Amino acid sequence: MKFQLLPSTFDENGCASARQHLSCFVIDDCVAIDAGSLAMASSSTQKKQIRDVVLTHAHLDHVAGLPLFIDDLFAKLKVPVRVFGTKEVIEIIERDIFNWHVYPSFSELRNGNSAVLEYQTFENGKEFLVKHLRFKPIAVNHKVPTVGFVISDDNKTLGLSGDTAEMEEFWEVLNAEKKLSALLIECAFPDELEELALVSHHLTPQRLKKELEKFTQKDCPIYVINIKPMYFDEVVRQVETLKIKNLEILKVGRVYNL
């Protein structure tokens, strides 16, 4: 299994910046988790292969690229793009994005070959398959209905928190796994913005430290994700002072092989 955080923000030279506004992970070049920058930053190979998008929640930074991705592929699709989400998430994007006012309701359209968008709902705690990957969704603690995932193939297992504050069930599920290959966990705000993190249901470095005390797989590589771009330097500096074993900042655009 390999995974990559697609770039979404660029510096004055056109190079990907570490300060990311959008969230989109691609696994094995064929399955996307969230779609923040999917249309803008996916490679030509990924565009040819990705027909499955699994959503953690419906906030704009996680779905912004989805309408454009389907639009770009519209005439070429031989099968619909399948969008996986909880019932609440599917209802939100259908009502608030694919509604003809913001963007076309692609679920109503065909291109001559097939439908172009198909919704697949899943329930918390019930495993489902996407291509060769098994997804186990776990409700996490965000301001809107949000899930994290345990994602497995025949050899490796990846944990992804999604956007979240303090959790219990997520750690119970992860600790029950035989061996986790890597964990991606959010840390959005610096410690001095703890009140904002509490209101918006995100983590700070000190709260991340407390959360990781609940994680029993101490040899597992842990990557910090979802740092708010305007606070990137402060969060990175504070995470580094935690001196937690195997904890590092996930690098944008790098392909990680598990």
C-alpha positions, 0 to 999 in steps of 0.5 A: 500500500502506498499513499500520498497527500496531494498538494493544494497550495503553491508558492510564488515559484509555482512549487507545492507549499507545505502550507496546505488549504485542502485535503485529499489523500490518494491510495495506490493511485486509484482511490481518493480519500476526500477530494479537496485538491483532487481535480487540481493536483492529481497526476494523469495516471491518478485521473485515469484510475481514480473512480472511487472517492471516500469522504470523511465529511463534507467541509469545503476543504475536503470536497472542493475538488470533487465537482471539478474532478467529475466535470473534467472527466465527464465525457470520458467516463465509462463508469460513474465516479463512486462517492462513498459517505455516510447518509448525512454527508451524501445529503449535504453534498447533494443539497448544498453542492450538486444542486444546479445552483452551485454546480450541476446535479451530476447524479441526474446526468449521463454522458452517453456511456453511463451515469457520471456520479453514483453515491454509496452510503456506509455506516459507522463501524461497518466495514466496506470494500473499495477496490482492493481496500477494506475501509472500517469507518469510525465516528470521530469528534468534529463539529459536523458528522465525520469519520476516521478510517482503518484502511487495509489491504492484504498486507498493510493497515493504515489509520486516518483520524480525519478532522477531530478533537478528543476521541475514544472509540477511534483509539479502541478500534486502532488498539484492537488492530494486530499491527498498524503500519502507519497513523495519520492524525490531525493537529490543526491549531497551535497551543495558544489557540486552544479555545478556537480548537475547542470550539471548532473541534480540532487538536492542538499539539498539547491535546495531540500529546494527550490523545497519543497517550491512548494509543498502545502501538508505540512503534507505529509511525505517526504523521501529523496532518491537517495543520491550518496553513496560517499556523503551520510554522508554530504547529510544527515547532510545537509538535517537534518539542513534544519529542514523541517517538516516531512522530513527524509532519507528513510531507505534501506530495511525497509518496509513502510506501508501507 
